[in-house]
Amino acid sequence: MRSAAALLVCWVAFPATPATAPTTLKSEQLRYSVNWPSGLSLGESQLRASQAKPVEDKPSKLDLEFEIEAAIPGFSVLDKFRSSASADYCSAEFSKNISHGKKKAEEKTVFDTEKQTATRETSGGGKSELKSGSCGKDALTYLYFLRHELSQGRLPPSQTVFFGSAYQIRVEFAGTQNIRLGESSVEADRITASLKGPSSDINFEMFFLKNAARTPALVRVPLAIGTFSMELVREP
């Protein structure tokens, strides 16, 4: 299901001054409802993050995970994505484990900061190498980098993110507005974005809470059959 993958990329390398991860992001687990255009639930997703403490001469690193489980009659989706990155949001490794109905696929992308490359290997034996710059970012790492920049009152410039293939992403601030989360109305910053890849060109919008962690609250992705959304589930 391409819409499920699009939700991650949208939720989802350029040389920049390193930025330390905010303490609010050292440990996090968020749950989302993935919804049909009608508003009915299609399934759930989870976003997790932890920051390992430095050990001897090894610097701290971020471990990020995103999982989505959804289903329609006769077709199920179970996708898992994992990322390992430095504390200044430079990717080290990104893996995808995808199950769409009977179709299953696994792949891994390894980033080499010295060679400035991103090497992608699939379970079928395929291998390719792309230029990543000195601080390449996969889709998950980019999400957390974007949140950090928002917390500092900035937006990153247009840049490349990796989700297997390379995608060009551009984001813009579109004001603050109230959105519905369950039965509550909350204030959030609206970010519009465009994503261009080898065979895709998507415009979408994201909403981030105005808290210290800039928690992702809502993403809306317009597709041919309607606008799908992923909404934060706030625990009682």
N, C-alpha and C positions, 0 to 999 in steps of 0.2 A: 504494500500500500504506500504509494508515493507521498500521500498527504502526511502519514506518520513520520516519514523521514524529513519532510519539509518542516514540520514543527520543531524538530531538534535543530536543524540548521538555522532556522529563524530565531530560535531561542539562543542561535548559535549564530601577516608577519611583517611587522615593519620595525626597523631599528628605532628604539625609543629609550628614553631615560628609564632605568629600572624603577618599579614602584612596588613597595612592600605590600603584601596582602593584608587587608584590614583584619583586626583581631576578631571581628564579628563573623568572618568567613572561615575561621580555623576549623570549625565543626558545624555541619549543617545537614539537615534532612528535610526536604520539602516534598509535599504530595500535591498532585494536580489531577483534575478531571479533564479528560479529552472529550470534547463535545461535538456532536453533529451540528450542522447549520441550524437545525430546528431547536437546539438547546439540549436535546436528550444526550445522555452520556454514552460515549463510544467505548470508554475504558479509562484506565488510570496510568499515570506516569509518576516517577519519583526522581528527584534530583538530590544527589548527595555529594558532600565535600568534606575533606579533612586535610589538615596540614600537619605533616610529620615534623617533629622537632629535629634540629641539627644534631648529628652524631659524629663526634670527633671532627674529622676534616670534611665531612659530607654536609652540604648545605641543606636547609629545609626544603621540602617539596610539597606540592599540592597533589592530592589524589581525588579525582572527580569521577562521578558515575551518573549516568542517565539511563533509566529503563522505562519502556513503554509497553503496556499490554492492552490490546484492544481487539474487538471482534465485531464482525457483522455476520449474518447467517451464511454459513458455508465458507467463511474466510476469517482467519485469526492472524494477529500480529503480535510477536514477542521480540522486541529489539533491546539489545544491551550495548551500551557504549561506555568505554572507560578511557580516561586520560591521566597521564602523569606529566606534571609540569613543574618548572622551578617557581620559587616564590615571587619572581618578577614576571610571571605569566609567559614564559617561553616553553613551548611543548617539548617533551622528551619522547613520549610514545602515546599513540592513540589506537584503540582497537574497536572493531565493530563486529557484533555477533547478531545476525539478522535472520528472522524466521517469518516469512510472509506466506501463509498457507503451506503448500508443499515445498516452496522455494526456501532454501537455507544458504547462508553465505557467511564466511568469516574472513576478516582481513585485518592487517595491522600496518600502521605507518610509524616509522622510526625517524626522528629528527636528529640531524647532526649539525650542531651549532658551528663547528669549525669549518665543515665543508659547505654549510648553508644549504643543505638539501633535506628533502623529505622523501624517504624511500617507502613505497607502498608494496606490500606483499599480500596476495590472496591465498585462500586455502587451496585453490585449484592450481597453484604454481605460478601464477602471473606475478610480474615484478616490474615496477616502474619507478623512476626517480624524477622529482620535481625540484626546482629551485624554491627555497623557503625563506631566504634572507637569514640574518643572524639571530632572529627571534621569531621563528615560525609559530603559528598558532592554529591548533585544531579548533573545531566548532565549540567544544565544551570550554576549553581554555579561553577562547575569545569571549564567551558569555561572562565569565568571571572577571576578565580584564575590563569589559564594558561596564560592569557594575562598579568596579573600582574607580574608573574614570568618572562615572556619574557621581560617586560619593565625593569626588574632588571638584565637582562643578565643571567637568570637561566632557567632551565627546571625542572619541578617536577619529582620525581621518580615514578616508576610504583605504581599504587594505585587503590583503588576501587571507582567507581562512581555508583550512583543509578539512574535508569530510570525505576522504578517499580522493576525489578530484579536488582541484583548486577552485574556489569561488571568490568572487570579488564582492565585498559587502560595503555598503555606505549607509550611515545612520544620520538622522537629523532630529533635533528636539522639536516637538510639535505642541508644546504647552502642557499645562497641568489641568486635570479634570477629575471628576468623581466617577468611579466605576462601581459596579455591583460585584461583590464577592459573596455568594450565598445569599443570605438575608440582609447583609450589611452594605453600606455605601462607604467607600474609602477614597481618599485622595491619592492620586498617582500621577507620575510624569509619563507622558505619551511620547514614545520614540518611533518614528517611521523609518523604515529601512528598505533597501533594495538589494537583492541578491542575484548575481549573475554567474552562471556556471557553464560547462560545456554544452548542456542541453536544457537549461532552465533559465528563466528570467522572472523572478517573483518579487512583488512588492507586498509588504506586510506591516503590522504595527505591534509594538510591545508596550506594556505598562509596568512601571516599576514603583513600588511603594516608596514613600518619602522618609524611610528610616535609614539608620546608619549603614545597614547592609545593602540597601537598595534592592530589596527582595523582588524577584520577578513575580508579578501578580497575574498577568494575563497576556496571552499572545493570540492574535487573530490572523489567520492566513486565508486569503481569498483564493479559491480554486474554481475549476470549471463548474462543479456541481454545487458550489456554495462556499460560505465562509466557515472554516473549521476553527475551533478555539481550544486553548489549554488554560484552565482556570485554577488558581491556587485554592486548595482546600484548607481552610483555617480550622485548626483543631479547637474543640470546645474547651 
